[in-house]
């Protein structure tokens, strides 16, 4: 904070966090009146500057608080007594002794890294946890796709094999009517085990079907040794005996999951010979595709071989599952695939069973194992935390729906990726697949060249006593950990202060919501601070386990008596949160409208899963009206006096575009697309989420350099080019006159070099946008009044429509209200006394 102004985005650079308010009201009542959710957007693996965190991971276990319900990690906000060698935990106020090796050397001039004031984030590489080995990748390929699609997909996977570290393990599963598990360790000829695709399989059953039953070596202890083998027959008998004594997981690793360096030739040969599923398909039926069965087989292979190591199941699917568990539509073409209308009236009999099947896979209990049913709650939680080591990604390339909606819980609970495209030949798929395997840059000395992906992540949130954790929204699953800082008021995945994140990368962002529990009967002491600590434990791609501890603190604000309610006399400048106050209110001045808009959007999207869309929209509207009534300055019952300070001025605009976005409007999107868009919103950082909510628009013309343009229909001019970034699409839109000049090929003439530069500039900028984004957006070049111009026109504020008489710009054919009308209604309702 500098003077009266907060740099609300600085915390993202220094700690990877964005808060909706940086100064918090000190009582629950006042926090409720603030309306906007009090929460944080946290990016666990964000790259931080060297001035804010140690440049390399600390090679020792962290010092933790001794209180059983706390276990906070030593941080710069701890009070340290250098004379008695004690430190006070800021969360539970317990006095702790430093261990001997710290106590001997610590002094005010000689501090360990975790106590250096600017190092609010420290990352530890835990020597107490043995390394888990290299990651594994199981490619699941849908062979029901067209031959051209299979060729493109095989080519992409062959390129990926060259990007993988040589010690990475790979496996291959193909599926159509049945599932084929390819034995990469069998030399000479391709060999695969065929498993029927009409049922689900647990790990033990898959082990039996693959001939990996195994007998534990311990079972032969105490047995007398057999007679020595005759000369010449020793090697023949020893090898089968050795294989018999292998555990099932060891046999899987020897035959089906091999290092890339050992099986790349075999795998490439299989990919080159991929053929479309040979089973005949009657003309009145859909192809039999057993996606659910293939997923259960692939996850079972990993459960057998690598129960505690990081791995990914990469599912490439080209159509809906029609056979076996997880089917979302009948094979009969007379029956349509489910729509929003079917789902709203529960008229789709296959939807719920499919969701339950994929959810059962996400639990990673041995599907079909009878012993799992009687397991205790503790065993369930232990299994859940272990299960997140295995990530499930879905790459869906089809013009039809494929079941993203049903598979969503499986992907979300394991922290996987979703990519939705039209074809395996599109750059949306090809480039996105390559970027899954991105590596750290050379400026990260310790991790340079290592893959950015991480596995088995869990996150725990610790808070000081005045507030509690309500829940988290994002790719998280509750670990059911109770504690004194767990609130009864649940938001998203609540009732816990610890979650399983599964797979994460440097862009994964979790929204955490807080509940101020201080009753406010007596004000907090002046100068008292609040503390939050995020503890993220994960398995690095090098196999080592790391713990990142991020600790942040901030001030409280005690509301002066009688200032909580808005009952000021109706005079100019009165009203609002600052009514009758000489000094600006720090809660109001510390508002981060961008973070608050994203936190609100995640809650709204979460509520769509259990509430009707119209009810969610009404809740969003009421929240905005109450926020305006609380924080704006106005004269009661005088809409023309309504004024919002700069900290709040953009927030109504964000809400306006959120209401019109694909996250809350289902028109013109399938259930799969809606689930995909919402999933991406719930895992991206603040800046990317804002681009999804309110796309950015740049205008290119002869009048000067590119300028940011209002997302408004009046920005459409015949002689300009517009560049729209919606995160999912990047659109280059040529005005009518510009398109006509291009058709006349003026840009090919030397005297019109400036026009050529004008045409090339937005395309170069569009390429820069796409180079740094995952999933890769769809690139669209269109002209005014042409079909694909709809991608731009649908996002614009309809200030000029077929019903209005606006001047300039392009007409938007819609009955939606414009931002001006929206703001007029907001002002009218907010100032009502």
C-alpha positions in Angstrom: 0.0 0.0 0.0 1.3 3.4 -0.9 -0.6 6.3 0.7 -4.3 5.6 0.1 -3.8 3.4 -3.0 -3.1 -0.4 -3.1 -1.2 -2.1 -5.8 -3.6 -5.0 -5.9 -1.8 -7.0 -8.5 1.6 -6.9 -6.8 0.8 -9.9 -4.6 0.5 -12.1 -7.7 4.0 -11.4 -8.8 5.5 -11.8 -5.3 3.5 -14.8 -4.0 1.2 -16.1 -6.7 -1.9 -14.9 -5.0 -4.7 -12.4 -5.8 -7.1 -11.3 -3.1 -10.6 -9.8 -3.6 -9.9 -7.4 -0.6 -6.4 -6.7 0.7 -7.7 -5.1 3.9 -10.4 -7.1 5.6 -13.3 -6.0 7.7 -12.8 -7.2 11.3 -16.3 -8.7 11.9 -18.5 -11.3 10.3 -21.4 -8.8 10.0 -19.3 -6.3 8.1 -17.8 -9.0 5.9 -21.4 -10.0 4.9 -22.2 -6.5 4.0 -19.2 -6.3 1.7 -21.2 -8.7 -0.6 -18.2 -9.6 -2.8 -16.6 -13.0 -1.8 -13.6 -12.7 0.5 -11.2 -15.1 -1.0 -7.9 -15.7 -2.8 -6.8 -17.0 -6.1 -3.6 -19.0 -5.6 -1.3 -20.4 -8.3 0.9 -23.0 -6.5 3.6 -23.5 -9.0 3.9 -19.9 -10.3 7.4 -18.9 -11.2 8.5 -16.2 -8.7 11.3 -13.6 -9.0 14.5 -14.3 -7.2 13.8 -11.4 -4.8 10.7 -13.1 -3.5 11.8 -16.8 -3.1 15.0 -18.8 -2.8 16.3 -19.4 -6.4 16.4 -23.2 -5.8 14.5 -25.7 -3.7 15.8 -26.1 -0.2 17.3 -29.6 0.3 15.9 -30.3 3.7 12.6 -30.9 5.5 10.8 -27.7 6.8 10.6 -26.8 10.5 7.0 -27.1 11.5 4.9 -26.0 14.5 4.6 -28.6 17.2 0.8 -28.1 17.8 -1.1 -31.2 16.5 -3.9 -29.1 14.9 -1.5 -26.6 13.3 1.8 -27.9 11.9 2.4 -24.5 10.2 5.8 -24.1 8.4 8.4 -21.7 9.7 8.0 -18.4 7.8 9.2 -14.7 7.9 6.1 -13.7 10.0 7.1 -15.8 13.0 8.4 -13.9 16.0 11.9 -15.2 16.8 13.6 -14.9 20.2 17.3 -15.2 19.3 18.4 -15.4 23.0 16.2 -18.4 24.0 16.2 -19.9 20.5 12.3 -20.0 20.3 9.9 -19.0 17.6 6.2 -18.2 17.9 3.8 -19.6 15.3 1.6 -16.7 14.0 -1.3 -19.1 13.5 -1.8 -20.8 16.8 0.6 -18.5 18.9 2.5 -21.6 20.2 6.1 -21.2 21.3 8.4 -23.7 19.6 12.1 -24.6 20.1 14.4 -24.5 17.1 16.1 -27.9 16.4 19.7 -28.1 17.5 21.3 -27.5 14.1 19.2 -24.3 13.8 19.8 -23.1 17.3 23.5 -23.4 17.1 23.9 -21.0 14.1 20.9 -18.8 14.0 21.2 -15.1 14.8 19.9 -11.7 13.6 22.7 -11.5 11.1 22.6 -15.2 10.1 19.0 -16.2 9.1 17.9 -19.4 7.4 16.2 -18.8 4.0 12.7 -19.3 5.4 13.1 -16.4 7.9 14.5 -13.9 5.4 11.8 -11.1 5.3 11.2 -11.0 1.6 11.0 -14.8 1.2 7.3 -15.3 1.8 7.4 -18.4 -0.4 9.9 -21.3 0.1 10.1 -24.6 -1.7 11.5 -27.7 -0.1 12.7 -30.9 -1.7 12.0 -33.5 0.9 14.8 -35.9 1.5 12.6 -37.9 3.9 10.5 -39.1 0.9 12.3 -41.5 -1.4 12.3 -40.6 -5.2 9.4 -42.2 -7.1 11.2 -42.6 -10.5 10.3 -41.2 -13.9 6.7 -40.5 -14.9 4.7 -42.9 -17.1 2.4 -42.1 -20.0 -0.4 -44.5 -21.3 -1.7 -43.4 -24.7 -5.4 -44.5 -25.2 -6.3 -44.3 -28.9 -9.8 -44.5 -30.3 -9.6 -46.6 -33.5 -13.2 -45.9 -34.4 -12.1 -42.6 -35.9 -11.6 -42.1 -39.7 -8.4 -43.4 -41.3 -7.2 -39.8 -42.0 -7.8 -38.9 -38.4 -5.9 -41.9 -37.1 -2.9 -41.0 -39.4 -2.8 -37.5 -38.0 -3.1 -38.7 -34.4 -0.4 -41.4 -34.9 1.9 -38.7 -36.4 1.4 -36.4 -33.4 2.1 -39.2 -30.8 5.3 -40.1 -32.7 6.5 -36.5 -32.4 5.6 -36.6 -28.7 7.8 -39.7 -28.2 10.8 -37.6 -29.3 10.0 -34.9 -26.6 9.9 -37.3 -23.7 12.9 -37.9 -21.5 14.5 -41.3 -22.4 13.7 -42.8 -19.0 10.0 -42.0 -19.2 7.7 -45.0 -19.3 5.1 -45.4 -22.0 2.3 -47.8 -22.7 -0.3 -48.1 -25.5 -4.0 -49.1 -25.3 -6.2 -48.9 -28.4 -10.0 -49.4 -28.3 -13.0 -49.7 -30.5 -15.5 -52.5 -30.1 -12.9 -54.1 -27.8 -9.8 -53.0 -25.9 -6.3 -53.9 -27.1 -3.4 -53.7 -24.6 -0.2 -53.8 -26.6 2.8 -55.7 -25.2 5.7 -53.4 -26.0 8.2 -55.7 -24.4 7.5 -58.5 -26.9 10.1 -58.3 -29.6 9.7 -59.7 -33.1 6.1 -59.2 -33.9 3.4 -56.9 -32.5 1.5 -58.6 -29.7 -1.7 -57.3 -28.0 -4.1 -58.7 -25.5 -7.8 -58.2 -26.5 -10.3 -57.4 -23.7 -14.0 -57.3 -24.3 -15.3 -53.8 -24.2 -18.8 -54.4 -22.7 -17.8 -54.5 -19.0 -15.6 -52.7 -16.5 -12.4 -54.2 -15.0 -10.6 -53.7 -11.8 -6.8 -53.8 -11.4 -6.7 -57.5 -10.2 -8.9 -58.6 -13.1 -6.8 -56.7 -15.6 -3.7 -58.3 -14.1 -5.2 -61.8 -14.6 -6.3 -61.1 -18.2 -2.8 -59.8 -19.1 -1.2 -62.9 -17.6 0.3 -60.8 -14.7 -1.2 -62.7 -11.8 2.1 -63.3 -10.1 3.0 -65.1 -7.0 4.7 -63.3 -4.1 8.2 -64.4 -3.4 7.4 -64.3 0.3 5.0 -67.2 -0.2 7.9 -69.6 -0.8 9.8 -68.7 2.4 10.6 -71.9 4.4 10.1 -74.2 1.5 13.0 -76.6 0.8 15.1 -75.7 -2.2 14.5 -77.8 -5.2 17.0 -80.1 -6.7 19.7 -78.5 -8.8 19.0 -78.2 -12.5 20.9 -80.6 -14.8 23.7 -79.0 -16.8 22.4 -77.2 -19.8 18.9 -76.8 -18.4 19.7 -74.2 -15.7 18.8 -71.1 -17.7 15.7 -72.7 -19.2 14.2 -73.4 -15.8 15.5 -70.4 -13.9 13.7 -67.8 -16.2 10.2 -69.2 -15.7 10.8 -69.5 -12.0 11.9 -65.8 -11.9 8.8 -64.7 -13.8 6.5 -66.7 -11.6 7.9 -64.9 -8.5 7.4 -61.4 -9.9 4.7 -59.3 -8.5 1.9 -58.3 -11.0 3.2 -54.7 -11.1 6.7 -55.9 -12.0 5.4 -58.0 -14.8 3.4 -55.0 -16.2 6.6 -52.8 -16.0 8.5 -55.5 -17.9 6.0 -56.2 -20.6 3.5 -53.2 -21.0 5.2 -50.1 -19.6 8.7 -49.6 -20.8 11.2 -46.7 -21.0 10.9 -44.8 -24.3 14.6 -45.6 -25.1 13.8 -49.3 -25.1 10.4 -49.4 -27.0 10.3 -46.4 -29.3 10.9 -48.5 -32.4 8.2 -51.1 -31.4 5.7 -48.3 -30.5 6.3 -46.3 -33.7 5.8 -49.5 -35.7 2.5 -50.2 -34.0 1.4 -46.5 -34.6 2.3 -46.7 -38.3 0.2 -49.8 -38.7 -2.9 -48.5 -36.9 -6.0 -49.5 -38.6 -9.6 -48.5 -38.2 -11.7 -50.8 -35.9 -12.5 -53.8 -38.2 -15.9 -54.7 -36.7 -18.8 -54.2 -39.2 -21.2 -51.4 -38.4 -24.8 -51.6 -39.7 -26.0 -48.4 -41.5 -28.7 -47.7 -38.9 -26.3 -48.0 -35.9 -23.4 -46.0 -34.5 -20.0 -47.5 -34.2 -19.4 -49.5 -31.0 -16.9 -47.4 -29.0 -15.9 -48.7 -25.5 -14.3 -45.5 -24.1 -15.3 -46.3 -20.5 -13.9 -49.8 -20.5 -10.6 -48.5 -22.1 -10.2 -46.0 -19.3 -10.8 -48.6 -16.6 -8.2 -50.9 -18.2 -5.6 -48.1 -18.6 -6.0 -46.8 -15.0 -5.9 -50.4 -13.7 -2.6 -50.9 -15.4 -1.1 -47.9 -13.7 -2.7 -48.9 -10.3 -0.9 -52.3 -10.6 2.5 -51.0 -11.8 2.9 -47.6 -10.3 0.6 -47.0 -7.4 2.8 -44.2 -5.9 4.4 -42.7 -9.0 3.3 -39.9 -11.2 1.6 -41.0 -14.4 -0.9 -39.8 -17.1 -3.6 -41.6 -19.0 -3.9 -39.6 -22.2 -7.3 -40.4 -23.8 -7.7 -39.5 -27.5 -11.3 -39.9 -28.4 -13.1 -39.2 -31.7 -16.7 -39.8 -30.8 -19.2 -40.7 -28.1 -19.0 -43.9 -25.9 -21.7 -46.2 -27.2 -20.7 -49.5 -25.6 -20.1 -50.9 -22.2 -19.7 -48.8 -19.0 -19.8 -45.0 -19.5 -22.0 -45.1 -22.6 -23.7 -41.8 -23.2 -25.9 -42.7 -26.2 -27.5 -45.8 -27.7 -25.9 -47.3 -30.8 -29.3 -46.8 -32.6 -29.1 -43.7 -34.8 -32.8 -43.1 -34.2 -31.9 -42.0 -30.6 -30.3 -38.6 -30.4 -27.4 -37.7 -28.0 -28.4 -35.8 -24.9 -29.1 -32.1 -25.1 -29.5 -29.3 -22.4 -33.3 -29.8 -22.6 -33.0 -33.6 -22.0 -30.7 -33.0 -19.0 -33.0 -30.3 -17.5 -36.0 -32.6 -17.4 -34.0 -35.8 -16.5 -35.0 -37.4 -19.8 -31.6 -39.0 -20.5 -31.4 -42.5 -18.9 -27.7 -43.0 -19.7 -26.3 -39.8 -18.3 -26.5 -40.5 -14.6 -25.0 -44.1 -14.8 -22.2 -42.8 -17.0 -21.4 -40.0 -14.5 -21.4 -42.5 -11.6 -19.0 -44.8 -13.5 -16.5 -42.1 -14.3 -16.8 -40.8 -10.7 -16.0 -44.3 -9.4 -12.8 -44.3 -11.5 -11.8 -41.0 -10.0 -12.0 -42.5 -6.5 -9.4 -45.0 -7.7 -11.0 -47.7 -5.6 -10.5 -51.0 -7.3 -13.6 -51.0 -9.5 -15.4 -54.3 -8.9 -13.3 -55.2 -5.9 -15.7 -56.4 -3.2 -13.2 -55.7 -0.4 -13.3 -52.0 -1.3 -16.9 -51.7 -0.2 -16.2 -52.4 3.4 -13.2 -50.1 3.7 -13.1 -47.4 6.4 -13.3 -43.7 5.9 -9.6 -43.4 6.7 -8.8 -45.9 4.0 -10.9 -44.0 1.6 -9.1 -40.8 2.3 -5.7 -42.4 2.1 -6.7 -44.0 -1.2 -7.9 -40.7 -2.5 -4.7 -38.9 -1.8 -2.7 -41.7 -3.4 -5.0 -41.8 -6.4 -4.2 -38.3 -7.5 -0.8 -39.6 -8.7 -2.5 -40.7 -11.9 -3.8 -38.0 -14.1 -6.5 -38.5 -16.8 -6.4 -36.2 -19.8 -9.1 -36.1 -22.5 -8.3 -34.9 -26.0 -11.7 -34.9 -27.8 -11.6 -34.2 -31.5 -15.0 -34.7 -33.1 -17.9 -32.7 -34.7 -20.2 -34.6 -32.3 -20.3 -34.7 -28.5 -18.0 -37.3 -27.0 -19.0 -37.3 -23.3 -16.9 -34.5 -21.8 -19.8 -33.7 -19.5 -19.8 -37.2 -18.0 -16.0 -37.6 -17.9 -15.6 -34.1 -16.3 -15.5 -35.3 -12.7 -12.8 -37.9 -13.5 -10.6 -35.3 -15.3 -11.2 -32.6 -12.6 -10.5 -34.9 -9.6 -7.2 -36.0 -11.1 -6.1 -32.6 -12.3 -6.1 -33.6 -16.0 -6.3 -31.5 -19.1 -9.3 -31.2 -21.5 -8.8 -30.2 -25.1 -11.9 -29.9 -27.4 -11.4 -29.7 -31.2 -12.9 -30.7 -34.5 -10.1 -32.8 -35.9 -6.8 -34.4 -34.9 -5.3 -32.5 -37.8 -6.1 -29.1 -36.3 -3.4 -27.0 -34.6 -5.8 -26.7 -31.6 -5.0 -30.4 -31.0 -1.5 -30.8 -32.4 0.0 -27.8 -30.6 -1.9 -28.3 -27.4 -0.6 -31.9 -27.2 3.0 -30.7 -27.6 2.5 -28.0 -24.9 1.4 -30.7 -22.3 5.1 -31.7 -22.3 6.6 -28.1 -21.9 9.9 -27.9 -20.0 11.4 -25.3 -17.8 13.5 -22.6 -19.4 17.2 -22.3 -18.9 16.8 -19.5 -16.4 15.5 -22.0 -13.9 18.9 -23.6 -13.1 17.8 -26.5 -11.0 14.9 -27.6 -13.2 16.1 -26.5 -16.7 14.9 -29.0 -19.3 12.6 -30.8 -16.8 8.9 -31.1 -17.7 6.7 -28.5 -16.0 4.0 -31.0 -15.1 3.7 -32.2 -11.5 1.8 -35.1 -9.9 0.0 -36.1 -6.8 -0.4 -32.5 -5.5 -2.3 -31.8 -2.3 -3.0 -28.3 -0.8 -3.6 -27.4 2.8 -4.6 -23.9 3.9 -3.8 -22.6 7.4 -5.3 -19.4 8.8 -5.1 -17.2 11.9 -7.9 -17.5 14.5 -10.1 -14.6 13.4 -11.3 -16.3 10.2 -11.8 -19.8 8.7 -11.7 -21.7 5.4 -15.1 -22.0 3.7 -14.0 -24.1 0.7 -12.2 -24.1 -2.6 -13.3 -24.1 -6.3 -11.1 -25.5 -9.0 -9.7 -28.9 -10.0 -9.8 -30.1 -6.4 -11.2 -33.0 -4.4 -11.8 -32.7 -0.6 -9.5 -34.8 1.6 -12.0 -34.5 4.4 -9.5 -33.0 6.8 -11.3 -31.2 9.7 -9.7 -28.6 11.9 -10.4 -25.6 14.0 -10.1 -23.3 10.9 -12.8 -25.1 8.9 -16.0 -23.1 8.6 -19.5 -24.4 8.7 -20.4 -22.1 5.8 -19.4 -24.1 2.8 -18.4 -22.7 -0.6 -17.5 -25.1 -3.4 -15.6 -28.1 -2.0 -16.0 -27.2 1.7 -15.9 -28.8 5.1 -12.2 -29.3 4.9 -8.9 -27.3 4.8 -7.0 -29.8 2.6 -7.7 -30.9 -0.9 -6.2 -33.3 -3.5 -5.2 -31.4 -6.7 -3.8 -34.3 -8.7 -1.8 -33.1 -11.7 -0.8 -29.4 -11.7 1.3 -27.1 -13.8 2.6 -23.5 -13.4 -0.8 -22.2 -14.6 -3.1 -24.1 -12.3 -5.0 -21.7 -10.1 -7.2 -22.6 -7.1 -9.9 -20.2 -5.6 -10.0 -20.4 -1.8 -12.9 -18.7 0.0 -12.8 -17.5 3.6 -15.3 -16.8 6.3 -14.6 -14.2 8.9 -15.6 -15.8 12.2 -14.8 -12.9 14.5 -18.2 -11.8 16.0 -17.1 -8.2 16.2 -18.5 -7.6 19.7 -15.2 -6.0 20.5 -12.8 -4.4 18.0 -9.5 -6.1 17.2 -6.4 -4.5 18.5 -5.0 -1.8 16.3 -2.1 -3.1 14.1 -3.2 -6.8 14.4 -2.5 -8.8 11.2 -4.1 -11.8 9.6 -2.1 -14.7 8.2 -2.7 -17.3 5.5 -0.4 -20.2 4.7 -0.8 -22.3 1.6 1.1 -25.7 1.8 1.3 -27.5 -1.5 3.0 -30.9 -1.6 3.6 -32.5 -5.0 5.7 -34.9 -6.9 8.1 -33.1 -9.4 8.6 -34.6 -12.8 12.1 -35.7 -11.7 10.4 -38.0 -9.2 11.3 -36.1 -6.0 8.6 -34.8 -3.6 8.5 -31.1 -2.9 6.6 -28.8 -0.6 5.9 -25.2 -1.4 4.9 -23.0 1.6 3.5 -19.6 0.7 2.7 -17.3 3.7 0.9 -13.9 3.3 -0.4 -11.4 5.8 -2.6 -8.3 5.7 -4.3 -5.8 7.9 -7.7 -5.7 9.6 -10.1 -2.7 9.6 -12.3 -2.0 12.5 -15.5 -0.2 11.3 -16.2 2.9 13.4 -19.5 2.6 15.5 -22.6 3.6 13.6 -20.9 3.4 10.2 -22.0 0.0 9.2 -25.4 0.9 7.8 -26.2 3.4 5.0 -28.5 5.9 6.6 -26.8 9.2 5.8 -29.0 12.3 5.1 -29.8 12.8 1.5 -27.2 15.5 0.7 -24.8 15.7 -2.3 -21.8 13.4 -1.9 -23.5 11.5 0.9 -24.1 7.8 1.0 -21.8 4.9 0.1 -19.3 3.2 2.4 -17.4 6.4 2.9 -20.5 8.3 4.1 -19.7 10.8 6.9 -16.0 9.8 7.0 -13.1 12.1 6.6 -10.7 9.4 5.7 -11.2 6.9 2.8 -12.1 3.5 4.0 -9.2 1.1 3.6 -11.5 -1.9 2.8 -12.9 0.0 -0.1 -9.5 1.2 -1.3 -8.0 -2.3 -1.2 -10.7 -3.9 -3.5 -9.3 -5.9 -6.4 -12.2 -5.9 -8.9 -10.5 -8.3 -11.3 -9.9 -11.0 -8.6 -13.4 -10.4 -7.2 -15.0 -10.8 -10.6 -13.2 -14.2 -11.1 -14.1 -15.4 -7.6 -17.7 -14.4 -8.2 -17.7 -16.1 -11.6 -16.4 -19.4 -10.1 -19.1 -19.4 -7.5 -21.7 -18.7 -10.2 -20.4 -21.6 -12.3 -20.3 -23.9 -9.3 -24.0 -23.0 -8.5 -25.1 -23.9 -12.1 -24.4 -27.6 -11.2 -27.2 -27.7 -8.6 -29.4 -24.7 -9.5 -31.3 -23.4 -12.5 -29.5 -20.9 -14.7 -32.2 -18.3 -14.2 -31.8 -18.5 -10.4 -28.0 -18.1 -10.7 -28.4 -15.0 -12.9 -30.8 -13.5 -10.3 -28.2 -14.2 -7.6 -25.5 -12.5 -9.6 -27.7 -9.5 -10.2 -28.7 -9.1 -6.6 -25.0 -9.4 -5.5 -24.1 -6.5 -7.9 -27.0 -4.3 -6.7 -26.0 -4.9 -3.0 -22.4 -4.2 -3.8 -23.3 -0.9 -5.5 -25.5 0.1 -2.7 -22.7 -0.6 -0.2 -19.7 1.0 -1.9 -21.0 3.6 -4.3 -21.4 7.3 -3.4 -24.9 8.6 -4.2 -27.9 10.6 -2.9 -30.7 8.1 -2.0 -33.4 7.8 -4.6 -31.4 9.9 -7.1 -29.9 7.5 -9.8 -28.1 10.4 -11.5 -25.9 10.9 -8.4 -24.6 7.3 -8.5 -20.8 7.3 -8.6 -18.3 4.3 -8.3 -14.7 4.9 -7.3 -11.9 3.7 -9.6 -11.5 0.5 -7.5 -15.1 -0.6 -8.4 -15.7 1.2 -11.8 -15.0 -1.9 -14.0 -16.8 -4.5 -11.8 -20.3 -3.9 -13.2 -18.9 -4.3 -16.7 -17.3 -7.6 -15.8 -20.6 -8.8 -14.4 -22.5 -7.7 -17.5 -20.2 -9.7 -19.7 -20.3 -12.7 -17.3 -24.1 -12.8 -17.6 -23.8 -12.9 -21.4 -20.9 -15.4 -21.5 -21.0 -19.1 -22.4 -20.5 -19.9 -18.7 -24.0 -18.8 -17.8 -25.8 -18.8 -21.2 -26.3 -22.3 -22.7 -27.7 -21.0 -26.0 -25.6 -22.2 -29.0 -23.4 -24.6 -27.0 -23.8 -28.3 -26.4 -23.6 -29.9 -22.9 -20.0 -31.0 -23.7 -18.9 -27.5 -24.7 -20.5 -25.9 -21.6 -18.7 -28.4 -19.4 -15.4 -27.8 -21.2 -15.6 -24.0 -20.9 -16.5 -24.1 -17.2 -13.7 -26.5 -16.5 -11.1 -24.3 -18.1 -12.4 -21.2 -16.3 -12.1 -23.0 -13.0 -8.4 -23.8 -13.4 -6.9 -20.7 -15.1 -5.3 -17.7 -13.5 -6.9 -14.3 -13.0 -5.8 -12.7 -16.2 -6.8 -15.6 -18.4 -10.2 -15.9 -16.6 -10.9 -12.2 -17.2 -10.2 -12.6 -20.9 -12.8 -15.4 -20.9 -15.3 -13.3 -19.1 -14.7 -10.0 -21.0 -12.7 -10.6 -24.2 -10.0 -8.1 -25.3 -10.4 -6.1 -28.5 -7.7 -4.3 -30.4 -8.3 -2.0 -33.3 -5.9 -1.5 -36.3 -6.2 1.4 -38.7 -4.2 3.9 -40.8 -4.6 6.5 -38.1 -1.9 5.2 -35.8 -0.6 2.2 -33.9 -3.0 -0.5 -32.6 -5.3 0.8 -29.9 -7.4 -1.1 -27.3 -11.1 -0.7 -28.4 -14.3 -0.9 -26.4 -16.0 -4.3 -26.6 -18.9 -2.5 -28.3 -20.7 -2.7 -31.6 -19.6 0.9 -32.3 -16.0 -0.3 -32.6 -16.8 -2.0 -35.8 -15.8 0.3 -38.6 -15.5 -0.4 -42.4 -11.9 0.8 -42.6 -10.5 -1.0 -39.5 -9.3 -4.4 -38.6 -10.2 -5.8 -35.2 -8.4 -8.5 -33.2 -10.6 -10.3 -30.7 -9.2 -12.6 -28.0 -11.8 -14.7 -26.1 -9.2 -17.1 -24.8 -10.9 -20.0 -26.7 -10.9 -18.2 -30.0 -8.6 -15.5 -31.6 -10.5 -13.7 -34.3 -9.1 -11.3 -36.9 -12.0 -9.3 -38.2 -11.8 -7.2 -41.4 -14.1 -4.3 -41.9 -16.2 -4.1 -45.1 -13.9 -1.6 -46.9 -10.7 -3.3 -45.7 -11.9 -6.7 -46.9 -12.8 -5.2 -50.3 -9.3 -3.6 -50.7 -7.8 -7.0 -49.8 -10.0 -8.7 -52.4 -8.7 -6.2 -55.0 -5.2 -7.3 -54.0 -4.0 -3.8 -53.2 -1.6 -5.2 -50.6 0.4 -6.9 -53.4 1.3 -3.6 -54.9 4.4 -1.8 -53.8 2.7 1.6 -53.5 0.3 0.1 -50.9 3.0 -1.3 -48.6 1.3 0.5 -45.7 -1.9 -1.5 -46.4 0.1 -4.7 -46.5 1.6 -3.9 -43.1 -1.9 -3.2 -41.8 -3.1 -6.6 -42.8 0.0 -8.4 -41.4 0.0 -6.6 -38.0 -3.0 -8.3 -36.4 -2.0 -11.7 -37.7 1.4 -11.3 -36.1 -0.2 -10.2 -32.8 -2.6 -13.1 -33.0 0.3 -15.5 -33.3 2.0 -14.1 -30.2 -1.2 -14.7 -28.3 -1.5 -18.3 -29.4 2.2 -19.0 -28.8 1.8 -18.7 -25.0 -1.6 -20.3 -24.4 -2.9 -23.7 -23.4 -5.2 -25.0 -24.8 -4.2 -23.4 -28.1 -7.2 -21.2 -29.2 -8.9 -21.6 -32.5 -7.7 -19.1 -35.1 -10.4 -17.4 -37.2 -10.0 -14.9 -40.0 -13.3 -13.4 -41.1 -14.8 -10.4 -42.9 -17.7 -8.1 -41.9 -21.1 -9.5 -43.0 -19.7 -13.0 -43.6 -20.7 -16.2 -41.7 -17.7 -16.4 -39.2 -18.1 -12.7 -38.2 -20.6 -14.1 -35.7 -17.7 -15.1 -33.4 -17.0 -11.3 -33.0 -20.5 -9.9 -33.1 -21.8 -12.3 -30.4 -19.3 -10.9 -27.9 -19.9 -7.2 -28.5 -22.0 -5.0 -26.3 -25.1 -4.4 -28.4 -25.2 -0.6 -28.2 -26.6 -0.5 -31.8 -29.3 -3.1 -32.6 -32.0 -3.5 -35.1 -34.4 -1.9 -32.6 -32.3 1.1 -31.8 -31.3 4.2 -33.7 -27.7 4.4 -32.7 -25.2 6.2 -34.8 -22.1 4.5 -36.3 -20.9 1.0 -35.7 -22.5 -2.3 -36.8 -26.0 -3.5 -35.9 -26.1 -6.5 -33.5 -29.3 -8.5 -34.1 -30.2 -9.4 -30.5 -32.8 -8.7 -27.8 -30.1 -8.5 -25.1 -29.9 -5.2 -23.3 -26.9 -3.0 -23.8 -24.3 -2.1 -21.1 -25.9 1.4 -20.9 -29.4 0.0 -20.1 -27.8 -2.5 -17.7 -26.0 0.3 -15.8 -29.2 2.4 -15.7 -31.1 -0.4 -14.0 -28.2 -1.0 -11.6 -28.1 2.7 -10.6 -31.9 2.9 -10.2 -32.1 -0.2 -7.9 -28.9 0.5 -5.9 -30.0 4.0 -4.8 -33.5 2.9 -3.6 -33.8 3.9 0.0 
